[in-house]
Amino acid sequence: MKGRISTKVFTGFALILVLLTIIAVVSVTHLMGADRYFKSYRSLARQTVADPRVQANMLMTRIYAKNFVIDKNMENIEGVEERARMTIEMIAQARDLTSDAGPPNRLDQDREPWKP
């Protein structure tokens, strides 16, 4: 009778250890998948933030240019030069973020001359 109880107890412990191992393996594989999805999300979020920043700097360049047409002063010239330089830098940064081989790059399409 003692042998049977000890066998049942050790069998129960073995089953629990096997179940814990299976749970650990499944958890680790799902965590690795979550890390991959988070990296993809982060990349997309950075791209999403970069495009409006380029657009905002282009708008500020246009505003300084408009102000220069109205008031011809050095502050507006410096504003146009500074914002244009920042826009070009941000376009390069945005292009680096969108270097994957996905759909056509919107930044390259915007640089093409406008055709009516």
C-alpha positions in Angstrom: 0.0 0.0 0.0 2.9 2.4 0.8 4.4 1.9 -2.6 1.2 2.8 -4.4 0.7 6.1 -2.5 4.2 7.2 -3.1 3.9 6.2 -6.8 0.7 8.3 -7.1 2.3 11.3 -5.3 5.5 11.2 -7.5 3.3 10.7 -10.6 1.3 13.8 -9.6 4.4 15.9 -9.1 5.8 14.7 -12.5 2.5 15.7 -14.2 2.6 19.1 -12.5 6.2 19.7 -13.6 5.4 18.7 -17.2 2.4 21.1 -17.2 4.5 23.9 -15.8 7.2 23.2 -18.5 4.6 23.4 -21.2 3.2 26.6 -19.8 6.7 28.1 -19.6 7.5 27.2 -23.2 4.2 28.6 -24.5 4.7 31.8 -22.5 8.2 32.4 -23.8 7.2 31.9 -27.4 4.3 34.3 -27.1 6.5 36.9 -25.4 9.0 36.7 -28.3 6.1 37.3 -30.7 4.9 40.3 -28.6 8.4 41.8 -28.8 8.3 41.5 -32.6 4.9 43.1 -32.8 6.0 45.9 -30.5 9.0 46.7 -32.6 6.8 46.9 -35.7 4.3 49.2 -33.8 7.2 51.4 -32.6 8.5 51.7 -36.2 5.1 52.6 -37.5 4.5 55.1 -34.7 7.9 56.9 -35.4 7.0 57.1 -39.1 3.6 58.5 -38.2 5.2 61.3 -36.1 7.9 62.1 -38.6 5.6 63.0 -41.5 3.5 65.7 -39.7 6.8 67.3 -38.4 8.0 67.6 -42.0 4.7 69.1 -43.0 4.7 71.6 -40.1 8.2 72.8 -41.0 7.2 73.2 -44.7 4.2 75.3 -43.6 6.4 77.5 -41.3 8.7 78.0 -44.3 5.8 79.2 -46.4 4.6 81.5 -43.6 8.0 83.1 -43.3 8.1 83.5 -47.1 4.7 85.1 -47.1 5.8 87.4 -44.3 8.9 88.3 -46.3 6.7 89.3 -49.2 4.7 91.6 -46.9 7.5 92.9 -44.7 10.9 92.6 -46.3 13.1 92.2 -43.2 16.0 90.0 -42.2 14.1 88.1 -39.6 11.8 86.6 -42.2 14.8 85.7 -44.4 16.5 83.9 -41.5 13.2 82.2 -40.7 12.8 80.8 -44.2 16.4 79.6 -44.3 16.2 78.0 -40.9 12.9 76.3 -41.5 13.9 75.1 -45.0 17.1 73.6 -43.5 15.1 71.9 -40.8 12.6 70.6 -43.3 15.4 69.0 -45.4 16.9 67.4 -42.4 13.5 66.0 -41.3 12.8 64.7 -44.8 16.1 62.8 -44.6 15.2 61.4 -41.1 11.7 60.4 -42.3 13.2 58.7 -45.4 15.5 56.7 -43.1 12.5 55.6 -41.1 10.7 54.5 -44.3 13.5 52.5 -45.8 11.6 49.2 -45.9 10.5 47.8 -49.3 6.8 48.4 -48.8 4.3 50.6 -50.7 5.8 53.5 -52.8 7.5 56.1 -50.6 5.2 59.1 -50.3 8.2 61.4 -49.7 9.6 60.6 -53.1 6.2 61.1 -54.8 6.0 64.6 -53.2 9.3 65.6 -54.7 8.1 65.0 -58.3 7.0 68.1 -60.2 3.3 68.8 -60.1 1.5 68.0 -63.4 -2.0 69.3 -64.0 
